[in-house]
Amino acid sequence: MSIASLTTVAATTIPERTGTAGGITSFVPLTTAFTAKPSCASVFVKYPSPNNHPGLMGWDPSYGEKVDAFYDCNPSIVSRWFIQSTNSGMSVAPGETGISMGPFTCPSGWSTVATVIRSSSSTIAECCPPSYSLIHNPLGGKAGDCVMAVSSGQVLTYASATASSHYQTFTTTMMSRSTVGAYAITGWNVNYVRSVASSTSTSTSTSTSTSDNTTSDATSGNSSISGGAIAGIIVGVIAGVSFLAMALFICIRRRRKQYQETTSETDSTQAMHPKELHGQDLPHEMDQANMVAELPTEHETRYELDGEEEEKNK
């Protein structure tokens, strides 16, 4: 009997999607855990401060492009995604291809601060750097979505653009408690619902005293005998053959012994009565005519001869 069950499977790749405006979104996975160097937490850049945009920004994905080409505090796909989104906005122009991250895993140490369900099978996750928290959720906005508190007297080093648009490094001491910002990164995860069929088979074995029912379930497509079962079958066959061979040996030996005993008795009988066994010269009683008779005892008297008769007879 087959039983169908539903299971949810996370997609390992997400196919391209064409938006309503004709733009194409290509999804690049970020599933390998990325661990940044400890020094990355103290790298800042200064931007003009709009209403919700702190002046100093940490973990800036565009820092490598703007300030230091050797900056490697973010996965490369995060920098590509951020720069494209900054240049073209969140939408992709008709005929052009944009990049989104998916399937998506937050970098090591980053925390998932928001999850938004976009459909029955897709969600968007948003991450903030270590020690940062989400202050508002424009979901992909680039205005300091994450913030971290800094204390009074704390010394911070940052890069800032000069009038010629070149970046230089500066150091500042915080005069009061304040905050620094960081850009939240977002990515997609898609789950597929699949139907998995399984088959169930029941086998019954009966003995003289008990009857056991054993039911085995096997998923569709694969069934095999385990190595232990094969070994058990082989041992059982060997034991059965050995038992039959032993029984046959005992039976043959018993019959041979009986035959030898019978032959021995026959030989001894022939030695004692060889002619009788062959039916020749059988002894028989003598007939009355040939019987030996004793001399009669009555009316017969023996006389001794006297001396004269004895002489005459001489």
For each residue, the residues with C-beta under 8 A, 3 or more apart:
1: 199 200
2: 197 198 199 200 220
3: 197 198 199 200
4: 195 196 197 198
5: 195 196 197 198
6: 193 194 195 196
7: 193 194 196
8: 191 192 193 194
9: 191 192 193 194
10: 103 189 190 191 192
11: 14 103 189 190 191 192
12: 29 31 103
13: 27 29 103
14: 11 17 27 29 102 103 188 190
15: 27
16: 24 25 26 27 97
17: 14 24 25 27
18: 22 23 24 25
19: 22 23 24 25 91 92
20:
21: 91 92 93 94
22: 18 19 94 95
23: 18 19 91 92 93 94 95 96 97 98
24: 16 17 18 19 92 96 97 98
25: 16 17 18 19 92 97 98 99 100
26: 16 97 98 99 100
27: 13 14 15 16 17 99 100 101 102 103 188
28: 77 80 81 99 100 101 102
29: 12 13 14 101 102 103 104
30: 34 75 77 78 101 102 103 104 105 107 187
31: 12 103 104 105
32: 105
33: 105 107 108
34: 30 74 75 107 108
35: 107 108 109
36: 40 72 73 74 107 108 109
37: 40 72 73
38: 41
39: 42 43
40: 36 37 43 59 73
41: 38 58 129 130 131
42: 39 156 157
43: 39 40 58 59 60 63 71 73 157
44: 56 57 58 60 156 157 158 159 180
45: 56 57 60 63 66 67 158 159 160 167
46: 55 56 57 158 159 160 161 170
47: 53 55 57
48: 53 55
49: 53 54 55
50: 53 143
51:
52: 135 136 143 144
53: 47 48 49 50 143 144 181
54: 49 57 144 147 178 179 180 181
55: 46 47 48 49
56: 44 45 46 156 158 180 181
57: 44 45 46 47 54 60 144 180 181 182 183
58: 41 43 44 129 132 148 180 181 182
59: 40 43 73 74 129 132 182 183
60: 43 44 45 57 63 66 182 183
61: 74 78 79 81 82 83 183 185
62: 65 66 79 82 83 86
63: 43 45 60 66 67 68 71 73 159
64: 67 68 69 70 71 72 79
65: 62 69 79 83
66: 45 60 62 63 159 161 167
67: 45 63 64 71 159 167
68: 63 64 71 159
69: 64 65
70: 64
71: 43 63 64 67 68
72: 36 37 64
73: 36 37 40 43 59 63
74: 34 36 59 61 78 79 107 185
75: 30 34 78 79 107
76: 79 80
77: 28 30 80 81 99 101
78: 30 61 74 75 81 82 101 107 185
79: 61 62 64 65 74 75 76 82 83
80: 28 76 77 83 84 99
81: 28 61 77 78 84 85 99 100 101 185
82: 61 62 78 79 85 86 142 183 185
83: 61 62 65 79 80 86 87
84: 80 81 87 88 98 99
85: 81 82 88 89 90 140 142
86: 62 82 83 142
87: 83 84
88: 84 85 91 92 93 96 98
89: 85
90: 85 140
91: 19 21 23 88
92: 19 21 23 24 25 88 96 97 98
93: 21 23 88 96
94: 21 22 23
95: 22 23
96: 23 24 88 92 93
97: 16 23 24 25 26 92
98: 23 24 25 26 84 88 92
99: 25 26 27 28 77 80 81 84
100: 25 26 27 28 81 187 188
101: 27 28 29 30 77 78 81 104 185 186 187 188
102: 14 27 28 29 30 187 188 189 190
103: 10 11 12 13 14 27 29 30 31 187 188 189 190
104: 29 30 31 101 125 186 187 188 189
105: 30 31 32 33 187
106: 110 111 112 125 127 185
107: 30 33 34 35 36 74 75 78 110 127
108: 33 34 35 36
109: 35 36 129 130
110: 106 107 127 128 129 130 185
111: 106 127 128 130
112: 106 115 125 126 127
113: 126 127 128 133 134 146 184
114: 125 126 134 137 139 184
115: 112 123 124 125 126
116: 123 124 126 139
117: 122 123
118: 122 123 124 188
119: 122
120:
121: 190 191 192 193
122: 117 118 119 188 189 190 191
123: 115 116 117 118 188 189
124: 115 116 118 139 186 187 188 189
125: 104 106 112 114 115 186 187 188 189
126: 112 113 114 115 116 134 137 139 140 145 184 185 186
127: 106 107 110 111 112 113 184 185 186
128: 110 111 113 132 133 134 145 146 182 184
129: 41 58 59 109 110 132 146 148 182
130: 41 109 110 111
131: 41 148
132: 58 59 128 129 146 147 148 182
133: 113 128 146 147 148
134: 113 114 126 128 137 145 146 184
135: 52 144 145 146 147
136: 52 145
137: 114 126 134 145
138: 141 143 145
139: 114 116 124 126 186
140: 85 90 126 186
141: 138 145
142: 82 85 86 183
143: 50 52 53 138
144: 52 53 54 57 135 147 181 182 183
145: 126 128 134 135 136 137 138 141 181 182 183 184
146: 113 128 129 132 133 134 135 181 182 183 184
147: 54 132 133 135 144 179 180 181 182
148: 58 129 131 132 133 179 180 181 182
149: 177 178 179
150: 154 156 174 177 178 179 180
151: 154 174 177
152: 174 175 176 177
153: 173 174
154: 150 151 173 174
155: 171 172 173 174
156: 42 44 56 150 171 172 173 174 180
157: 42 43 44 169 170 171
158: 44 45 46 56 169 170 171 172
159: 44 45 46 63 66 67 68 167 168 169 170
160: 45 46 167 168 170
161: 46 66 165 166 167
162: 165 166 167 168
163:
164:
165: 161 162
166: 161 162
167: 45 66 67 159 160 161 162
168: 159 160 162
169: 157 158 159
170: 46 157 158 159 160
171: 155 156 157 158
172: 155 156 158
173: 153 154 155 156
174: 150 151 152 153 154 155 156 177 178
175: 152
176: 152
177: 149 150 151 152 174
178: 54 149 150 174
179: 54 147 148 149 150
180: 44 54 56 57 58 147 148 150 156
181: 53 54 56 57 58 144 145 146 147 148
182: 57 58 59 60 128 129 132 144 145 146 147 148
183: 57 59 60 61 82 142 144 145 146
184: 113 114 126 127 128 134 145 146
185: 61 74 78 81 82 101 106 110 126 127
186: 101 104 124 125 126 127 139 140
187: 30 100 101 102 103 104 105 124 125
188: 14 27 100 101 102 103 104 118 122 123 124 125
189: 10 11 102 103 104 122 123 124 125
190: 10 11 14 102 103 121 122
191: 8 9 10 11 121 122
192: 8 9 10 11 121
193: 6 7 8 9 121
194: 6 7 8 9
195: 4 5 6
196: 4 5 6 7 219 220
197: 2 3 4 5 219 220
198: 2 3 4 5 217 218 219 220
199: 1 2 3 217 218 219 220
200: 1 2 3 215 216 217 218
201: 215 216 217 218
202: 213 214 215 216
203: 214 215 216
204: 211 212 213 214
205: 211 212 214
206: 211
207: 210 211 212
208:
209:
210: 207
211: 204 205 206 207
212: 204 205 207
213: 202 204
214: 202 203 204 205
215: 200 201 202 203
216: 200 201 202 203
217: 198 199 200 201
218: 198 199 200 201 222 223
219: 196 197 198 199 222
220: 2 196 197 198 199
221:
222: 218 219
223: 218
224:
225: 229 230
226: 229 230
227: 230 231
228: 231 232
229: 225 226 232 233
230: 225 226 227 233 234
231: 227 228 234 235
232: 228 229 235 236
233: 229 230 236 237
234: 230 231 237 238
235: 231 232 238 239
236: 232 233 239 240
237: 233 234 240 241
238: 234 235 241 242
239: 235 236 242 243
240: 236 237 243 244
241: 237 238 244 245
242: 238 239 245 246
243: 239 240 246 247
244: 240 241 247 248
245: 241 242 248 249
246: 242 243 249 250
247: 243 244 250 251
248: 244 245 251 252
249: 245 246 252 253
250: 246 247 253 254
251: 247 248 254 255
252: 248 249 255 256
253: 249 250 256 257
254: 250 251 257 258
255: 251 252 258 259
256: 252 253 259 260
257: 253 254 260 261
258: 254 255 261 262
259: 255 256 262 263
260: 256 257 263 264
261: 257 258 264 265
262: 258 259 265 266
263: 259 260 266 267
264: 260 261 267 268
265: 261 262 268 269
266: 262 263 269 270
267: 263 264 270 271
268: 264 265 271 272
269: 265 266 272 273 277
270: 266 267 273 274 277
271: 267 268 274
272: 268 269
273: 269 270 276 277
274: 270 271 277 278
275: 278 280 281 282
276: 273 279 282
277: 269 270 273 274
278: 274 275
279: 276 282
280: 275
281: 275
282: 275 276 279
283:
284:
285:
286: 290 291
287: 290 291
288: 291
289:
290: 286 287
291: 286 287 288
292:
293:
294:
295: 300
296: 299 300
297: 300
298:
299: 296
300: 295 296 297
301:
302:
303:
304:
305: 309 310 313
306: 309 310
307: 310 311
308: 311 312
309: 305 306 312 313
310: 305 306 307 313 314
311: 307 308 314
312: 308 309
313: 305 309 310
314: 310 311
